[in-house]
Amino acid sequence: MLRIYPLTIQNCRECRPLIERIKLSDANLADQLKRGITAVPLHIAEAAGLRGGSRTLRHRTALGEQGEAIAAIDVARAMNYIEHVNPELLDRMRRVQAVLTKLTK
């Protein structure tokens, strides 16, 4: 399992209150954030049992989902659905994104 896996679980935990706040204004965006952020550790775990191209494909999917989760937070902030996002959460999300980017090249 990748060392970033625990970070992805922590990101899920910390996104839950954001998802609840966003849901008050935009249920669809909240759902996208929830699906994106929870898909990242699931795809990483799935990749752990695979080899070659299948593993790379799961990492690429996790990378796409991580990007979607970051974008959902950016959109929620732009729409003023949420004001403050823990900078440490965003840093962890970008760290996960960077590791997955390296793995898929």
Buried (B, 14 or more C-beta within 10 A) or exposed (E): EBEBBEBBBBBBEBBEEBBEBBBEEBEEBBBBBBEBBBBBBBBBBBBEEEEEEEBBBBBBBBBBBBBBBBBBBEBBBEEEBBEEBEEEBBEBBEBBBEBBBEBBE
